[in-house]
Amino acid sequence: MTYKQFKTNIKCAACVEKVRSALDSSVGQDQWSVDLQSPARLLSIPETVASAQVVSALEAVGYQAEPF
């Protein structure tokens, strides 16, 4: 599967929990991941998911994402 990535302001495991329901709804459960070790805090999602959909879902819960 091909993925696209977004730079985010998701900083820790607690932040991941705050965005989990929004991303599960918009991307799909177990279809996304956040690399907390990366300085850019990269969010990876399947290529088939619309970027605007992910950005909107994160903004709705107080986070930001931009294509990486």
BELMOQUI-V866665 format. One record per residue. N is the residue number from 1. BURIAL is b if it has 16 or more other ideal C-beta (glycine too) atoms within 10 Angstrom, else e. Layout:
N/BURIAL
N/BURIAL
//
This chain:
1/e
2/e
3/e
4/e
5/b
6/b
7/b
8/b
9/e
10/b
11/e
12/e
13/e
14/e
15/b
16/b
17/e
18/e
19/b
20/e
21/e
22/b
23/b
24/e
25/e
26/b
27/b
28/e
29/e
30/e
31/b
32/b
33/e
34/b
35/e
36/e
37/e
38/e
39/e
40/e
41/b
42/b
43/b
44/e
45/b
46/e
47/e
48/e
49/b
50/e
51/e
52/e
53/e
54/b
55/b
56/e
57/b
58/b
59/e
60/e
61/e
62/e
63/b
64/e
65/b
66/e
67/e
68/e
//
